[in-house]
Amino acid sequence: MPSVHLSVLLILAVTLAGCAPEITNIQVTSAANGDVLHHQEPLRVTSDIIVRRGGAGTPEVAVRPVYPGEGGFVTAGRLPDRVQIGTVDGYDLYRYSGELAGYDYGAYDLRLSVDYREYTVKTQTADTRFFIEAPASCFSFDDGLQGFSLGPVRHSDGREYTHSVPFRRQLLNWPIDAARHGSVSFDITLSHFPSPPAEPRFWFIDFISPDLSADPLWQQSRGLTLRLSTGAGSVYAQPLIKIAGRLFAPKDSATGKFLVYPLRSSSYPPIIWNVITWDAGEGLPQGAREQVLIRIYGDARATGVNNDVTVFLDGVCPVPPGITPPGGAVVAPIPNPWQ
């Protein structure tokens, strides 16, 4: 009698194993041209699904940003279009597709879910990851330095310390490593950055954009969004816009002090990207936006501890549009501690 029960269970298990659909070949592309995806551009999701005994409902798509990883999936739409493209082991193979609304610049996880019946309704899922390219107005450093340069290292009083800090494009990318994508960087070193007694307070150095005067995408800018990552401690960032030859920076309206953004340090992996958003609203004057600078301040007392540590910059965008990751950790500014 036990052997009969075992045979029945084995037959039942084999039968049920043939119920679930198999999701394969998930593709996320531009709905316009089937190519790479760009900021807020409608996208098309396509997947091949083998439909077995349990059938298959209309596939549903849910999406979440890669960063931060603890974010939940949010339903984005369905794949209503279905075309049979063959058979696999006697089961029909269908290609499902559908068009969805676009997303902001960044990386996302996608979960495809298909309902089927196995006594009760169950769900089969499969995941993939896709990347949204930056809008044309942003500096994403995916094809090189894009005209950016690095200024000299200066003492707290503005005197030049050294002019020879190497400036590089790196394959490390916000918000995740991705093929063809990059960032720009410099290394903090004892040979290029001052420490006590040569400098008891702080040093600073600028990432400097190319001339933006003739770029219409930057001329209405009222601020910046950008991303920075570093393993260094006691390092701060300050976005600047040059208008009619003058530099403008975030200010605390209550105290009149300039604001800086303390960078959380992290090793790689995992890496933390500090997301900085500065929107001055109507606080900036009219006039040509000539350049943007990202000023990096470092506590000179920590130069030795930060020796050979890299500072990465990526995704420098004007406001508007201003790109911040959904649910991402945006750095809160503080009054300049040395002012």
Phi and psi in degrees as a GROMACS rama.xvg file:
@    title "Ramachandran Plot"
@    xaxis  label "Phi"
@    yaxis  label "Psi"
@TYPE xy
-58.39  -36.4311  PRO-2
-65.953  -33.2538  SER-3
-65.9337  -44.7953  VAL-4
-59.9804  -41.4387  HIS-5
-63.4205  -41.2921  LEU-6
-63.0576  -42.7522  SER-7
-62.3339  -42.8282  VAL-8
-64.1658  -38.8324  LEU-9
-65.7778  -42.3635  LEU-10
-63.4548  -41.2668  ILE-11
-64.6559  -41.4412  LEU-12
-63.8598  -42.4953  ALA-13
-64.0966  -40.2878  VAL-14
-63.7163  -45.9651  THR-15
-68.4804  -32.1048  LEU-16
-62.9328  -24.2272  ALA-17
-90.3484  10.5145  GLY-18
-89.3691  -40.2511  CYS-19
-73.4479  136.195  ALA-20
-69.6998  157.276  PRO-21
-113.184  120.096  GLU-22
-93.6892  124.667  ILE-23
-135.85  161.984  THR-24
53.6028  56.8019  ASN-25
-78.8119  126.585  ILE-26
-124.431  136.791  GLN-27
-123.429  114.51  VAL-28
-136.887  173.387  THR-29
-65.9216  132.339  SER-30
-70.5025  -21.567  ALA-31
-79.2008  -43.2732  ALA-32
-138.13  6.26217  ASN-33
71.0518  13.3197  GLY-34
-103.252  -157.498  ASP-35
-64.6954  157.136  VAL-36
-91.147  141.834  LEU-37
-120.673  162.53  HIS-38
-46.7502  122.553  HIS-39
59.2417  20.2026  GLN-40
-89.0832  133.052  GLU-41
-54.1212  142.697  PRO-42
-120.227  157.63  LEU-43
-119.747  130.039  ARG-44
-107.871  131.461  VAL-45
-130.423  140.309  THR-46
-149.732  142.218  SER-47
-94.1332  131.051  ASP-48
-132.523  125.693  ILE-49
-85.539  119.995  ILE-50
-96.6051  119.295  VAL-51
-105.644  -157.623  ARG-52
-61.02  -29.7057  ARG-53
-79.841  -0.581874  GLY-54
71.9931  -169.385  GLY-55
-157.354  127.904  ALA-56
-79.5607  179.602  GLY-57
-67.4031  124.292  THR-58
-61.0723  141.548  PRO-59
-115.121  141.426  GLU-60
-110.295  133.407  VAL-61
-128.043  147.325  ALA-62
-135.29  147.071  VAL-63
-145.147  148.886  ARG-64
-67.8247  144.843  PRO-65
-60.5469  -39.6715  VAL-66
-112.748  130.558  TYR-67
-80.9407  149.38  PRO-68
-64.4303  -19.8295  GLY-69
-82.317  -1.50522  GLU-70
-67.1092  148.063  GLY-71
-87.882  158.835  GLY-72
-73.118  141.877  PHE-73
-121.931  131.046  VAL-74
-58.946  131.355  THR-75
-114.189  -21.5605  ALA-76
155.141  -167.239  GLY-77
-130.983  167.109  ARG-78
-112.427  85.6678  LEU-79
-80.5435  -20.1721  PRO-80
-84.1064  130.039  ASP-81
-136.166  130.163  ARG-82
-134.367  129.973  VAL-83
-75.5764  129.758  GLN-84
-119.519  4.62359  ILE-85
155.743  -164.916  GLY-86
-134.563  152.856  THR-87
-134.233  116.807  VAL-88
52.3749  37.5456  ASP-89
86.1774  -2.64304  GLY-90
-104.191  147.829  TYR-91
-71.6314  137.113  ASP-92
-109.369  121.377  LEU-93
-115.944  149.736  TYR-94
-106.78  115.772  ARG-95
-100.563  145.386  TYR-96
-152.888  162.338  SER-97
-170.365  156.736  GLY-98
-103.59  137.601  GLU-99
-127.114  159.801  LEU-100
-65.6299  152.8  ALA-101
-76.6133  169.896  GLY-102
-126.57  164.925  TYR-103
-72.9665  157.731  ASP-104
-44.5416  127.697  TYR-105
149.403  -169.291  GLY-106
-116.643  144.779  ALA-107
-140.086  149.312  TYR-108
-98.3321  140.155  ASP-109
-121.464  135.004  LEU-110
-118.548  122.202  ARG-111
-101.669  126.951  LEU-112
-121.151  135.639  SER-113
-131.159  123.843  VAL-114
-80.4728  145.93  ASP-115
-149.506  172.709  TYR-116
-113.829  127.653  ARG-117
-140.446  77.9203  GLU-118
69.9813  -53.5299  TYR-119
-117.82  171.402  THR-120
-76.5082  127.017  VAL-121
-123.361  173.435  LYS-122
-131.09  132.628  THR-123
-103.571  136.398  GLN-124
-128.929  157.341  THR-125
-150.438  145.748  ALA-126
-116.181  153.512  ASP-127
-149.259  173.422  THR-128
-127.731  140.813  ARG-129
-137.427  161.059  PHE-130
-125.111  135.059  PHE-131
-102.974  123.076  ILE-132
-68.8483  155.413  GLU-133
-68.7726  151.598  ALA-134
-64.9381  161.758  PRO-135
-61.3865  -25.3634  ALA-136
-76.2926  -13.5311  SER-137
-91.7035  152.86  CYS-138
-95.9335  106.527  PHE-139
-104.407  -9.69412  SER-140
58.2845  28.5224  PHE-141
-82.1864  -18.3037  ASP-142
-122.302  27.9681  ASP-143
125.655  -161.182  GLY-144
-74.9655  -16.2917  LEU-145
53.0369  37.1198  GLN-146
84.1694  -4.22864  GLY-147
-71.9933  152.09  PHE-148
-138.947  176.899  SER-149
-122.912  128.228  LEU-150
-77.5366  179.666  GLY-151
-73.8185  158.955  PRO-152
-78.3832  132.904  VAL-153
-124.554  150.593  ARG-154
-69.4647  170.355  HIS-155
-62.4122  -24.8051  SER-156
-91.0621  6.08317  ASP-157
95.2058  -10.7711  GLY-158
-65.4253  140.89  ARG-159
-72.804  134.318  GLU-160
-98.0293  -51.1098  TYR-161
-154.434  152.428  THR-162
-113.341  5.83352  HIS-163
-112.307  28.035  SER-164
-71.3954  124.124  VAL-165
-62.2094  140.592  PRO-166
-120.64  128.266  PHE-167
-134.589  154.441  ARG-168
-95.2785  134.152  ARG-169
-116.846  157.584  GLN-170
-79.7039  -14.2361  LEU-171
-62.5741  134.451  LEU-172
-135.983  145.612  ASN-173
-84.6592  139.441  TRP-174
-91.4737  -6.36454  PRO-175
-140.903  161.73  ILE-176
-65.9281  132.76  ASP-177
-148.081  144.672  ALA-178
-56.521  138.66  ALA-179
76.1734  -0.902127  ARG-180
-108.769  152.863  HIS-181
-153.636  -172.51  GLY-182
-147.173  174.526  SER-183
-115.185  158.057  VAL-184
-158.909  164.899  SER-185
-142.432  161.516  PHE-186
-106.142  134.969  ASP-187
-79.8223  121.824  ILE-188
-135.525  152.818  THR-189
-64.2271  -25.4116  LEU-190
-78.6853  -17.9288  SER-191
-117.02  -14.5716  HIS-192
-124.496  136.712  PHE-193
-76.6824  156.675  PRO-194
-143.42  168.193  SER-195
-59.6176  144.337  PRO-196
-88.514  -6.10801  PRO-197
-60.0901  -34.6411  ALA-198
-145.241  109.195  GLU-199
-84.077  -15.1554  PRO-200
-107.078  -85.8907  ARG-201
-149.511  163.675  PHE-202
-119.009  165.312  TRP-203
-148.082  157.23  PHE-204
-150.112  148.762  ILE-205
-115.362  131.285  ASP-206
-77.8148  128.632  PHE-207
-122.608  126.857  ILE-208
-76.5793  166.57  SER-209
-70.9306  175.748  PRO-210
-64.1728  126.31  ASP-211
-106.287  3.97611  LEU-212
-57.2482  -34.9091  SER-213
-98.579  9.40162  ALA-214
-97.4115  106.05  ASP-215
-65.0684  -23.203  PRO-216
-68.9839  -19.6783  LEU-217
-104.186  -9.23185  TRP-218
-73.9645  -18.4689  GLN-219
-100.834  11.0228  GLN-220
-65.9857  137.945  SER-221
-119.499  17.0968  ARG-222
165.642  -163.397  GLY-223
-142.332  153.832  LEU-224
-123.5  147.546  THR-225
-160.717  170.202  LEU-226
-131.124  137.75  ARG-227
-133.887  144.877  LEU-228
-139.749  143.249  SER-229
-161.495  154.481  THR-230
-94.0613  -0.479392  GLY-231
-81.2405  148.024  ALA-232
-103.284  162.693  GLY-233
57.3334  43.3151  SER-234
-121.488  141.215  VAL-235
-132.491  154.807  TYR-236
-123.032  152.812  ALA-237
-145.033  114.468  GLN-238
-76.69  142.531  PRO-239
-135.181  144.533  LEU-240
-123.863  129.684  ILE-241
-94.1297  119.336  LYS-242
-125.696  121.965  ILE-243
50.8261  42.5877  ALA-244
82.3375  -2.86299  GLY-245
-112.422  144.187  ARG-246
-93.9647  133.17  LEU-247
-119.547  137.533  PHE-248
-134.016  162.822  ALA-249
-60.6968  139.434  PRO-250
-131.356  148.201  LYS-251
-82.8759  115.28  ASP-252
-63.9389  -27.4635  SER-253
-76.9904  -41.3795  ALA-254
-106.49  -17.6794  THR-255
79.9672  0.979207  GLY-256
-79.0343  149.044  LYS-257
-70.2927  148.632  PHE-258
-103.328  144.797  LEU-259
-129.314  163.081  VAL-260
-115.559  108.96  TYR-261
-68.0548  129.618  PRO-262
-91.7256  126.177  LEU-263
-72.9404  132.668  ARG-264
-89.9054  150.127  SER-265
-154.153  150.487  SER-266
-90.9812  170.576  SER-267
-123.244  128.516  TYR-268
-86.1459  164.623  PRO-269
-80.6845  159.607  PRO-270
-110.615  143.013  ILE-271
-108.005  127.056  ILE-272
-99.6354  121.224  TRP-273
-80.4472  118.411  ASN-274
-97.8367  119.812  VAL-275
-112.478  129.001  ILE-276
-125.998  123.194  THR-277
-128.804  113.689  TRP-278
-121.99  107.512  ASP-279
-82.7695  -2.46494  ALA-280
59.6974  -126.778  GLY-281
-90.4568  12.291  GLU-282
-79.3836  -9.49329  GLY-283
-96.0487  145.414  LEU-284
-74.9928  163.788  PRO-285
-69.165  157.146  GLN-286
133.692  162.101  GLY-287
-63.3656  132.82  ALA-288
-81.4601  106.85  ARG-289
-88.8243  -37.7864  GLU-290
-158.807  159.991  GLN-291
-121.376  146.02  VAL-292
-128.33  144.222  LEU-293
-114.186  105.258  ILE-294
-89.7945  128.671  ARG-295
-109.357  121.562  ILE-296
-103.237  143.062  TYR-297
-134.788  138.299  GLY-298
-67.1156  119.207  ASP-299
-62.1605  -26.1525  ALA-300
-68.8867  -16.5067  ARG-301
-102.543  3.57948  ALA-302
-57.6823  -42.6524  THR-303
-62.5623  -41.5234  GLY-304
-66.9557  -33.6808  VAL-305
-88.4655  7.20206  ASN-306
-56.5643  130.376  ASN-307
68.6229  21.4251  ASP-308
-99.8236  140.526  VAL-309
-96.5963  146.512  THR-310
-114.568  122.559  VAL-311
-107.28  141.231  PHE-312
-125.126  137.031  LEU-313
-152.747  160.789  ASP-314
57.8825  52.9682  GLY-315
-84.8415  115.27  VAL-316
-129.461  145.759  CYS-317
-75.8083  158.31  PRO-318
-112.155  115.96  VAL-319
-77.7568  161.696  PRO-320
-79.6895  -32.9029  PRO-321
69.3018  107.673  GLY-322
-111.166  115.401  ILE-323
-121.048  141.642  THR-324
-68.5676  136.518  PRO-325
-57.0613  122.484  PRO-326
75.7215  3.0754  GLY-327
-75.2835  164.084  GLY-328
-88.6345  103.429  ALA-329
-87.8823  131.415  VAL-330
-72.8827  133.086  VAL-331
-86.6098  132.187  ALA-332
-76.2552  159.907  PRO-333
-133.414  156.492  ILE-334
-59.0161  141.16  PRO-335
-52.5277  118.403  ASN-336
-68.9613  -13.7584  PRO-337
-102.839  -1.58049  TRP-338
